[in-house]
Amino acid sequence: MSFFKSQPFWIALVVVVAAATLPWYVSGYILGLLTVAYYFGVFAMAWDLLFGFAGEVNFGPTFLIGVGAYTAGILNNQYGWSVYLCIFLGAMASVIAGFVLALPALRVRGPYFGLTTLVAVLMLQNFIVVFADLTGGEIGLTIPDVISIDAGTNYWIALGFMTFSAIILYGLSQSPIGLVLQASGQDPVQAGALGFNIVKHKLFAFVVSAFFSGLSGAMLVFYFGTASVGTVVDVAVGVQVIVAAVLGGRRTVLGAALGAIFLIVAGEFLRPTGELATFIVSAIALLAILFFPGGFLGKALSREAKA
């Protein structure tokens, strides 16, 4: 509860309220950019729950994102099912896939968990290419329906979804389950000696992360109107999600959303520089991580705690 009385919370509340008014006076281009950034914010927050608190380095966040995105897209493309039903089923598919992947992966230690998740991404990419008749292959999958054709509506849906996800994920991270996850991430042996079922709690965190990743991935492709490896499954997309979470602040959840918005917006505004855009954004992110290891929000919270 102390966070909800803190200055960063009130700043975040004011920012969300102000952000909700943007469709009234900014261009559709800006709204579209922020819409994508908000979905990436959910990707980063879901990843931070597993890494920041459970201490498990997931190198393949796009496996969960891609399963949800392609499941929803294929169901709509092949069977014409409603958008919202496809989105729900996409999220459920990610939960099932995450559960199946986590069961063996969480029983290995060290870098092997991360390698397992990375291999899962490569296998999903290969599946998409091999079964091109179903998935669209390297060209991409065309999705007949979209959530909305109105830029303002899409923006408000994305902002509301990110805000709702932030409340749930942050609340979970501060609950007794979150405290157990944090303890298991710092010292799993000692946490296990205290009687906590470490594997069960980490499995729960993985499933929750899978649900929000898959749900956000499905919503994103129904915003784009297409699903492709480059937008939801590529390893580079996963790296962007990881950098965003670390840049915003590990174990803050909310900071991950800030990091994602910063990366997406900065990358777009630097697009006129061509290939230098990626270099400049990466350099800024690297310097921020080196000099502010706690991330943007982590640094702000530590300053307030000292005060």
ABEGO torsion letter per residue (X at the ends): XAAAABAAAAAAAAAAAAAAAAAAABBAAAAAAAAAAAAAAAAAAAAAAAAAAAGBBBABAAAAAAAAAAAAAAAAAAAGBBAAAAAAAAAAAAAAAAAAAAAAAAABBEAAAAAAAAAAAAAAAAAAAABAAAAGEAAEBBBABBABABAAAAAAAAAAAAAAAAAAAAAAAABAAAAAAAAAAABAAAAAAAGBBAAAAAAAAAAAAAAAAAAAAAAAAAAAGBBBAAAAABAAAAAAAAAAAAAAEBGAGAAAAAAAAAAAAAAAAAAAAEAAAAAAAAAAAAAAAAABAAEAAAAAAAAAAAX
